[in-house]
Amino acid sequence: MKIQEILSRCRKPGRYIGQEKNSYQKPWDDVEVTAACLFPDLYEIGMSHMGLQILYDIINKKSWALADRAYCPDTDLEEMLRVDGMPLFGLETRLPLSVFDCLLITLPYELCYSNIFTILDLSGIPVWQKDRGLDPYPLVIGGGSCCLNPEPVADLFDAIVIGDGEEVVVEILELVRAHKKGTMSYHGLLNALSLIPGVYVPSFYRPYYDDKGRFSGIAPIQGKVERVKRRIIPELKPTYQPTRPLLPNVQVVHDRLGIEIARGCTRGCRYCQASTIYRPVRERKPDEILSLVEESLKATGWEEISLLSLSTGDYSAIGPLITLLMDRYVERHVSVSLPSLRVGTLTPDIMEQIKRVRKTGFTLAPEAGSERLRQVINKGITEEDLLQTCEQISAKGWNSVKLYFMIGLPTETEDDVLAITALARKVLAAISNGSRGGRKVARVTVSVGTFVPKPQTPFQWEAQLSIEESRRRLNVIRSNLRGKRFLVKWHDPVQSFLEGVFSRGDRRLSYVIHRAWQLGARLDAWTDNLRAELYFQAARELNLDMEDYLKEISLDASLPWDHIDPGVKKAFIRLERKRAFRREYTPDCRKNECQGCGVCDFERIKPILAEASELRDEKSKGKAGQGRAPRPFFCHISFSKLFDARFLGHLDMVRMFLRAIRRADLPVLYSQGFHPMPKVSFSQPVSLGMESLREEAVLTLGYRLPSEDVMDRLNKELPLGIRICSCEISREKYKIVPASLQGHLILLRGLAIHQGQEIITSFEDAPRFFVDVKKKDKKITVDLKDRVSCLLCLKTEQIEDSRHVTWAKRAISEVSTMENIFLRLDLNQERPPYLNPALVVGHIFNIHGADLDLLRILKV
């Protein structure tokens, strides 16, 4: 079976078609090295991950290298690939992952580990490094935030990048390039990789266990370095941010333009692994940010800019930067969001700027309910700070706030748990006080997660709550925050349990994960998919107790990650632990003297802070909507939706269209209110999987443009098989009326012409042909004899219209069966229920289930 046929049967085929706007389409034979950037989770998560986009862009900018992408398939596609014996493929090349020189697998969080087995196994690649060489298999490289303790999956990888990947990925590929030209052995290549700063080769290190099976240390073999030091890039160069980022085909988790304005945080929250592994703070220059935003918006048409950092509000020039961004983009209806804000950095001026286009929500993270516990974790905010911020948020027009807390932090007591509920009530009161005057009722969302003692943090030795105790404390919070004004959300304690096990685990856990995967574990980060019992069963089979990994660890014990050097000295981490239990505050080194963590050498690696003075002083162009609204022009367009565009649902197609309109810089008018929307309307949606030669849309324009200009601009921006066919601009808006008679050309697989004609004759001879149509949970009986105006069986050579012939030839090329016929089906759609042509053909030709999804239908 061919790829297009498999995609026709998927739940969300738009995930797998590739061809996204700004994707690279490099000829395979024109490059010397090929790499596949892999994200071990679904497309919706992977396309939101900035790290993968950065690597994809850096590699493809090299004339001698090519980077493709793949994401973990959902369970439906995995099953179909296995049944049909088809390997997992890259989205751009459509080639099996096994033919690439190098696989670059991101390790973003622990609950994606089982997905690595899925990707490798579906690619026909042995999952264990010891079972692979370089002929015929690719080099398998890991990287990402989990690599500060990669041991639970270390045996899967040839090498693992510790730290920033922007420089090292090119060095690795250059080594692979040289290897392909020379006679270096596989072991020689691994040895050369181990000499690259920041690269860890797991097969060069051996873990040790005592006679009771307890981990007792890990040591290098063959004279390798004792500790692999984290790779740190000294600055965020403009080339480390794609200016033509990939624009997703379907809606993803973070569907917006992400601009990394800073990397690293030195606030020093003691539970936070990111605070350790991304030091020092490196801020991007404000003028560079403005330039990157401008280029990226032109290339994407996104409606929202997200300024990314571990603590966006701490960016040195955040106030002036937001003001300038809003002044520049308010007329274009582009909003700015700050996804990571600390209490105290969110000022009234920033709030005022954010709401100029549309009001995005605010999430504040006190982490702990009591002042005492916030001192333990070095949060550095007081209850007064939080309540004052909430009052300011409310005064600026917001009536809801989201609070994030953790349970199970070291030294937490029952009073600390109750303090969470007390603080939430105070926040509600603060918002209510500021929201008087007839506005909506104030609400507070309380989101709670279980603390996980992460490696390379001051709390790495502490115990983690059991599943049962996590649930009990969550129930305390839920029972004390009842009512419509509170919404309590929580992270599944079972997922937190597994996260804790995998984050502090050793190499034995890779066999637990593998066994659970064999038993059926898939996509564990998705609550609906998680089957935790499979991991407990796997651990029992391998005689491991997973709860042992969550117990308190002795300060003098060997840790599975001791051979990984994060740059922060272990002595500093121990000191921070002592300060925690003394409730001593460690100030941010950006605004105080150096705290001696050990990351900076103050020559190549040092903090880089932006200055507001670097911003150019540009005048505001004025606010949107000022003055009298112009009398609009209405742009009536028709467009075709063909070939791979059929895999897009209607909402995804509309989203893609609207962004193409923005990139084409058409003067579309917007609605009023807090969430302005472009005034564009579309004809009734065609079903997922159906193609069409003519759909309609109406754009409301602020001024007249030549019709040819509109067509040219849009056709340059529309991806896949969406093309503008006609355009008419007038002062009058014509209502889009569905055609009362709809014609379709349909390809049937695996059917001879005489068989098709016999079925049609039987249908024509029948006096009545009743079928049940389900509409809104009701069954309606319809006589197809009254609704089918024309049903003909055609050979390819009998198709006359040139547009139909072009479609038919490509449709035939994308099916795997030898015998195929075309139908001409005309349906009377003057009255409801409106019939899906696929279901009509299914009833007449007795086609059901997955075979119905394989019909190729062209609306003509």
Long-range contacts (C-beta under 8 A, 24 or more apart in sequence): 1-84, 1-86, 1-816, 2-814, 2-815, 2-816, 3-86, 3-89, 3-94, 4-644, 4-814, 4-815, 5-814, 5-815, 5-816, 5-854, 6-77, 6-80, 6-81, 6-84, 6-86, 7-647, 8-647, 8-689, 8-853, 8-854, 9-76, 9-80, 9-850, 9-853, 9-854, 10-74, 10-76, 10-77, 10-80, 11-74, 11-76, 12-43, 12-74, 12-250, 13-647, 13-688, 13-689, 14-249, 14-250, 14-647, 14-648, 14-649, 14-652, 15-42, 15-43, 15-44, 15-71, 15-74, 15-249, 15-250, 16-43, 16-73, 16-77, 16-91, 16-647, 17-91, 17-249, 17-644, 17-647, 17-720, 18-69, 18-90, 18-91, 18-92, 18-94, 19-91, 19-92, 19-249, 19-644, 19-719, 19-720, 20-246, 20-247, 20-248, 20-249, 20-719, 21-246, 21-247, 21-299, 21-300, 21-659, 21-717, 21-719, 22-242, 22-244, 22-245, 22-246, 22-247, 22-299, 22-300, 23-91, 23-92, 23-246, 24-56, 24-60, 24-66, 24-67, 24-92, 25-92, 26-60, 26-66, 26-92, 28-66, 28-93, 28-95, 31-63, 31-64, 31-65, 31-66, 32-64, 32-65, 32-177, 32-180, 33-64, 33-65, 33-66, 33-101, 33-102, 33-173, 33-176, 33-177, 33-180, 34-65, 34-66, 34-67, 34-68, 34-99, 34-100, 34-101, 34-102, 35-59, 35-65, 35-66, 35-67, 35-68, 35-100, 35-101, 35-102, 35-103, 35-104, 35-173, 36-67, 36-68, 36-69, 36-70, 36-90, 36-97, 36-100, 36-102, 36-103, 36-104, 36-138, 37-67, 37-68, 37-69, 37-70, 37-104, 37-106, 38-69, 38-70, 38-71, 38-97, 38-103, 38-104, 38-105, 38-106, 38-119, 39-69, 39-70, 39-71, 39-72, 39-105, 39-106, 39-108, 40-71, 40-72, 40-105, 40-106, 40-107, 40-108, 40-112, 40-113, 40-115, 40-116, 40-118, 40-119, 41-71, 41-72, 41-108, 41-112, 41-115, 41-523, 41-525, 42-71, 42-72, 42-74, 42-523, 42-526, 43-71, 43-248, 43-250, 43-252, 44-250, 44-251, 44-252, 44-253, 45-71, 45-252, 45-253, 45-525, 46-71, 46-72, 46-106, 47-71, 47-246, 47-248, 47-252, 48-252, 48-253, 48-254, 48-255, 48-258, 49-106, 49-108, 50-258, 50-260, 50-308, 51-106, 51-108, 51-143, 51-144, 51-165, 52-106, 53-242, 53-245, 53-246, 54-165, 54-166, 54-240, 54-241, 54-242, 55-104, 55-165, 55-166, 55-169, 56-242, 56-246, 57-242, 57-244, 57-245, 58-166, 58-169, 58-170, 58-239, 58-240, 59-169, 59-170, 59-173, 61-239, 62-170, 62-173, 64-177, 65-173, 65-177, 66-93, 68-92, 68-93, 68-95, 68-100, 70-97, 70-119, 72-112, 72-115, 72-118, 72-119, 72-523, 73-118, 73-122, 74-523, 75-522, 75-523, 75-529, 78-118, 78-122, 78-522, 81-122, 82-122, 87-122, 87-123, 87-124, 88-119, 88-122, 88-123, 96-123, 96-124, 97-123, 97-125, 97-138, 98-123, 98-124, 98-125, 98-136, 98-137, 98-138, 99-138, 100-138, 101-138, 101-139, 101-176, 101-180, 102-138, 102-139, 102-140, 102-141, 102-172, 102-173, 102-176, 103-138, 103-139, 103-140, 103-141, 104-141, 104-143, 104-169, 105-140, 105-141, 105-142, 105-143, 105-157, 106-142, 106-143, 106-144, 107-142, 107-143, 107-144, 107-145, 107-146, 107-147, 107-150, 107-153, 108-144, 108-145, 108-146, 109-145, 109-146, 109-499, 109-525, 110-146, 110-152, 110-498, 110-499, 110-502, 110-503, 111-495, 111-498, 111-499, 111-502, 111-524, 111-525, 111-530, 112-524, 112-525, 113-152, 113-153, 113-502, 113-513, 113-524, 114-513, 114-516, 114-517, 114-521, 114-522, 114-523, 114-524, 115-522, 115-523, 116-153, 116-156, 117-156, 117-513, 117-514, 117-517, 118-517, 118-522, 120-156, 127-156, 127-514, 128-155, 128-156, 129-155, 129-156, 129-157, 129-158, 129-202, 129-203, 130-155, 130-203, 132-158, 133-186, 134-179, 134-186, 134-189, 139-176, 139-189, 141-172, 143-169, 145-273, 145-274, 145-277, 146-503, 147-200, 147-564, 148-230, 148-273, 148-276, 148-277, 148-455, 148-456, 148-561, 148-564, 148-566, 149-455, 149-456, 149-503, 149-504, 149-505, 149-560, 149-561, 149-564, 150-200, 150-202, 150-564, 151-207, 151-218, 151-505, 151-506, 151-507, 151-509, 151-560, 151-561, 152-502, 152-505, 152-506, 152-507, 152-509, 152-510, 152-513, 153-510, 153-513, 154-202, 154-507, 154-510, 155-202, 155-507, 155-510, 156-510, 157-202, 158-190, 158-193, 158-201, 158-203, 159-190, 159-193, 159-194, 159-199, 159-200, 159-201, 159-202, 160-199, 160-200, 160-201, 160-202, 161-198, 161-199, 161-200, 161-231, 162-198, 162-199, 162-200, 162-228, 162-229, 162-230, 162-231, 162-564, 163-198, 163-230, 163-231, 163-232, 163-277, 163-567, 164-198, 164-230, 164-231, 164-232, 164-233, 164-263, 165-231, 166-233, 166-237, 166-240, 167-231, 167-233, 168-196, 168-197, 168-198, 168-199, 168-231, 171-196, 172-196, 172-199, 194-224, 197-229, 197-231, 198-228, 198-229, 198-230, 198-231, 199-228, 199-231, 200-228, 200-564, 205-563, 207-506, 207-507, 207-560, 213-543, 215-506, 215-558, 215-560, 216-558, 217-558, 217-562, 218-506, 218-558, 218-560, 218-562, 218-563, 219-563, 220-563, 226-563, 227-562, 227-563, 227-564, 227-565, 228-563, 228-564, 228-565, 229-565, 229-567, 230-277, 230-564, 230-565, 230-566, 230-567, 232-280, 232-567, 232-599, 232-605, 233-282, 234-282, 234-604, 234-605, 234-606, 234-608, 235-282, 235-608, 236-260, 236-262, 236-263, 236-282, 236-283, 236-284, 236-608, 238-288, 238-291, 238-292, 241-284, 241-292, 242-296, 243-292, 243-295, 243-296, 243-299, 244-295, 244-296, 244-299, 244-300, 245-296, 245-299, 245-300, 247-300, 247-301, 247-302, 247-656, 247-659, 249-647, 249-648, 249-652, 249-656, 249-719, 249-720, 250-648, 250-649, 250-652, 251-651, 251-652, 251-655, 254-306, 255-302, 255-655, 256-302, 256-303, 256-304, 256-305, 256-306, 256-337, 257-293, 257-296, 257-297, 257-300, 257-302, 257-304, 257-305, 257-306, 258-306, 258-308, 259-289, 259-292, 259-293, 259-296, 259-305, 259-306, 259-307, 259-308, 260-284, 260-308, 260-309, 261-289, 261-307, 261-308, 261-309, 261-312, 261-315, 261-321, 262-309, 262-310, 262-312, 262-314, 262-315, 262-610, 263-309, 263-310, 264-310, 265-309, 265-310, 265-311, 265-314, 266-588, 266-589, 266-590, 266-595, 266-597, 266-607, 267-311, 267-314, 267-342, 267-378, 267-380, 267-588, 268-378, 268-576, 268-586, 268-588, 268-595, 269-367, 269-377, 269-378, 269-379, 270-376, 270-377, 270-378, 270-457, 270-458, 270-459, 270-576, 270-577, 270-580, 271-367, 271-377, 271-406, 271-409, 271-451, 271-453, 271-454, 271-457, 271-459, 272-454, 272-457, 273-454, 273-455, 273-456, 273-457, 274-310, 275-310, 275-457, 276-456, 276-457, 276-566, 276-568, 276-573, 277-456, 277-566, 278-310, 279-567, 279-568, 279-597, 279-599, 280-599, 280-600, 280-605, 280-606, 280-607, 280-608, 281-590, 281-607, 281-608, 281-609, 282-607, 282-608, 283-315, 283-316, 283-608, 283-609, 283-610, 284-610, 285-610, 285-614, 286-317, 286-320, 286-321, 286-324, 286-610, 286-611, 286-612, 286-614, 286-615, 287-614, 287-615, 287-616, 289-321, 290-321, 290-324, 290-325, 290-328, 290-615, 290-616, 293-325, 294-328, 297-329, 297-332, 297-334, 297-662, 298-663, 299-663, 300-659, 300-663, 301-658, 301-659, 301-660, 301-661, 301-662, 301-663, 301-717, 302-334, 302-659, 302-662, 303-333, 303-334, 303-335, 303-658, 303-659, 303-662, 304-334, 304-335, 304-336, 304-337, 304-360, 305-329, 305-334, 305-335, 305-336, 305-337, 306-336, 306-337, 306-338, 306-339, 307-336, 307-337, 307-338, 307-339, 308-339, 308-340, 309-340, 310-340, 311-340, 311-341, 311-342, 311-345, 312-338, 312-339, 312-340, 312-341, 312-345, 313-338, 313-340, 313-341, 313-342, 313-344, 313-345, 313-346, 313-350, 314-342, 314-345, 314-588, 314-590, 315-610, 316-609, 316-610, 316-611, 316-612, 317-610, 317-611, 317-612, 317-614, 317-615, 318-345, 318-350, 319-347, 319-349, 319-350, 319-612, 320-612, 320-615, 321-612, 321-615, 322-350, 322-353, 322-354, 323-349, 323-353, 324-615, 324-618, 326-353, 326-354, 326-356, 326-357, 327-618, 327-619, 327-620, 327-621, 328-618, 328-621, 329-357, 330-356, 330-357, 330-620, 330-621, 330-623, 330-624, 331-621, 331-622, 331-623, 331-624, 332-662, 333-357, 333-624, 333-670, 333-676, 333-678, 335-360, 339-363, 342-381, 343-381, 343-385, 343-386, 343-389, 344-380, 344-381, 344-385, 344-389, 346-389, 346-392, 346-393, 347-392, 348-392, 348-395, 348-396, 351-392, 351-393, 351-396, 351-398, 352-396, 355-396, 355-397, 355-674, 356-623, 357-624, 357-676, 358-674, 358-675, 358-676, 359-397, 359-398, 359-674, 359-675, 361-398, 361-400, 361-402, 362-393, 362-398, 362-401, 362-402, 363-401, 363-402, 363-403, 363-404, 363-447, 364-389, 364-390, 364-401, 364-402, 364-403, 364-404, 365-403, 365-404, 365-405, 366-403, 366-404, 366-405, 366-423, 367-404, 367-405, 367-406, 367-409, 368-405, 368-406, 368-409, 368-412, 368-416, 368-419, 368-420, 369-405, 369-416, 369-417, 369-418, 369-419, 369-420, 369-421, 369-422, 369-423, 370-415, 370-416, 370-419, 372-416, 372-583, 373-409, 373-411, 373-412, 373-416, 373-419, 375-583, 375-585, 376-409, 376-410, 376-411, 376-580, 376-581, 376-583, 377-409, 377-580, 378-576, 378-579, 378-580, 378-585, 378-586, 380-585, 380-588, 383-423, 383-426, 386-423, 386-427, 387-426, 387-427, 387-430, 390-427, 390-430, 390-431, 390-434, 391-430, 391-431, 391-433, 391-434, 392-434, 393-431, 393-434, 394-430, 394-431, 394-432, 394-433, 394-434, 394-435, 394-442, 395-434, 397-439, 398-431, 399-431, 399-435, 399-439, 399-440, 399-441, 399-442, 399-443, 400-431, 400-442, 400-443, 400-444, 400-445, 401-427, 401-431, 401-444, 401-445, 402-444, 402-445, 402-446, 402-447, 403-427, 403-444, 403-445, 403-446, 403-447, 404-447, 404-448, 404-449, 405-446, 405-447, 405-448, 405-449, 406-448, 406-449, 406-450, 406-451, 407-448, 407-449, 407-450, 407-451, 407-465, 407-470, 407-473, 407-474, 407-477, 408-450, 408-451, 408-464, 408-465, 408-469, 408-470, 408-473, 409-451, 410-451, 410-459, 410-462, 410-580, 410-581, 411-581, 414-476, 417-473, 417-476, 417-477, 418-476, 418-480, 420-446, 420-448, 420-477, 421-476, 421-477, 421-480, 421-481, 424-481, 424-486, 425-481, 428-485, 428-486, 441-484, 441-485, 442-485, 443-484, 443-485, 443-486, 443-487, 444-485, 444-486, 444-487, 445-486, 445-487, 445-488, 445-489, 446-477, 446-481, 446-486, 446-487, 446-488, 446-489, 447-488, 447-489, 447-490, 447-491, 448-474, 448-477, 448-488, 448-489, 448-490, 448-491, 449-490, 449-491, 449-496, 450-491, 450-493, 450-496, 450-497, 452-496, 452-499, 452-500, 452-503, 453-500, 453-503, 453-504, 454-503, 454-504, 455-503, 455-504, 455-559, 455-560, 455-561, 456-561, 456-564, 456-566, 456-568, 456-573, 457-573, 458-573, 458-574, 458-576, 458-577, 458-579, 458-580, 459-577, 459-580, 460-504, 460-553, 460-559, 460-573, 461-552, 461-553, 461-554, 461-555, 461-557, 461-577, 462-552, 462-553, 463-550, 463-551, 463-552, 464-496, 464-497, 464-500, 464-550, 465-493, 466-497, 466-547, 466-550, 467-493, 467-494, 467-497, 470-496, 470-497, 492-527, 492-530, 494-530, 494-532, 495-524, 495-525, 495-527, 495-530, 497-532, 497-546, 497-550, 498-524, 498-532, 498-535, 500-549, 500-550, 501-546, 501-549, 501-550, 504-549, 504-550, 504-553, 504-560, 505-549, 505-560, 506-560, 507-560, 508-542, 508-544, 509-544, 509-549, 511-538, 511-542, 512-538, 512-539, 512-542, 512-544, 512-546, 513-538, 514-538, 515-541, 515-542, 567-597, 567-598, 567-599, 568-597, 568-598, 568-599, 569-596, 569-597, 569-598, 572-596, 572-597, 572-598, 624-670, 624-676, 625-672, 629-669, 630-702, 630-703, 631-731, 632-669, 632-679, 632-700, 632-701, 632-702, 633-700, 633-701, 633-702, 633-703, 633-704, 633-729, 633-730, 633-731, 634-698, 634-699, 634-700, 634-701, 634-729, 634-730, 634-731, 634-732, 634-733, 634-734, 635-666, 635-698, 635-699, 635-700, 635-701, 635-705, 635-707, 635-710, 635-727, 635-728, 635-729, 636-696, 636-697, 636-698, 636-727, 636-728, 636-729, 636-730, 636-734, 637-696, 637-697, 637-698, 637-699, 637-710, 637-711, 637-714, 637-724, 637-725, 637-726, 637-727, 637-728, 638-694, 638-695, 638-696, 638-724, 638-725, 638-726, 638-727, 639-694, 639-695, 639-696, 639-697, 639-718, 639-722, 639-723, 639-724, 639-725, 640-691, 640-692, 640-693, 640-694, 640-695, 640-721, 640-722, 640-723, 640-725, 641-686, 641-691, 641-692, 641-695, 641-721, 641-722, 642-691, 642-692, 642-693, 642-721, 642-722, 642-723, 642-807, 642-858, 643-691, 643-720, 643-721, 643-810, 644-720, 644-721, 645-691, 645-720, 645-721, 645-722, 646-688, 646-689, 646-690, 646-691, 646-721, 647-688, 647-689, 648-688, 648-720, 649-685, 649-688, 650-682, 650-685, 650-686, 650-688, 653-722, 654-680, 654-682, 656-718, 656-719, 656-720, 656-722, 657-682, 657-697, 657-718, 657-722, 660-714, 660-717, 660-718, 660-719, 661-699, 661-714, 661-717, 663-717, 664-710, 664-713, 664-714, 664-716, 664-717, 665-713, 666-699, 666-701, 666-705, 666-710, 666-713, 666-714, 667-701, 667-702, 667-703, 667-705, 668-699, 668-700, 668-701, 668-702, 669-700, 669-701, 669-702, 681-736, 682-736, 683-736, 683-738, 684-736, 684-738, 686-859, 687-836, 687-838, 687-857, 689-838, 689-853, 689-855, 689-857, 690-837, 690-838, 690-857, 690-858, 690-859, 691-721, 691-807, 691-856, 691-857, 691-858, 691-859, 692-858, 692-859, 693-725, 693-803, 693-807, 693-858, 693-859, 693-860, 694-725, 694-859, 694-860, 696-736, 697-736, 698-733, 698-734, 698-736, 700-733, 701-729, 704-729, 705-729, 738-829, 738-834, 739-829, 740-828, 740-829, 740-830, 741-789, 741-826, 741-827, 741-828, 741-829, 741-830, 742-826, 742-827, 742-829, 742-837, 742-859, 743-790, 743-824, 743-825, 743-826, 743-827, 743-859, 743-860, 744-823, 744-824, 744-825, 744-826, 744-827, 744-837, 744-857, 744-858, 744-859, 744-860, 745-799, 745-804, 745-807, 745-808, 745-822, 745-823, 745-824, 745-825, 745-857, 745-858, 745-860, 746-822, 746-823, 746-824, 746-825, 746-837, 746-841, 746-855, 746-856, 746-857, 746-858, 747-808, 747-811, 747-812, 747-815, 747-820, 747-821, 747-822, 747-855, 747-856, 747-857, 748-820, 748-821, 748-822, 748-823, 748-841, 748-845, 748-847, 748-855, 749-815, 749-817, 749-820, 749-851, 749-854, 749-855, 750-817, 750-819, 750-820, 751-819, 751-820, 751-821, 751-845, 752-819, 752-821, 753-793, 753-795, 753-821, 756-793, 756-821, 756-823, 756-845, 757-793, 759-844, 759-845, 760-791, 760-792, 760-793, 760-844, 763-788, 763-791, 763-844, 764-791, 769-843, 769-844, 771-839, 771-840, 771-843, 773-833, 773-835, 773-839, 775-832, 775-833, 780-833, 782-833, 782-835, 784-840, 784-843, 784-844, 786-828, 787-827, 787-828, 787-829, 787-835, 787-840, 788-825, 788-826, 788-827, 788-828, 788-840, 788-844, 789-826, 789-827, 789-828, 790-824, 790-825, 790-826, 791-823, 791-824, 791-825, 791-826, 791-844, 792-823, 792-824, 793-821, 793-822, 793-823, 794-821, 794-822, 794-823, 794-824, 795-821, 795-822, 796-822, 798-822, 801-860, 804-858, 804-860, 807-858, 811-856, 811-858, 814-856, 815-854, 815-856
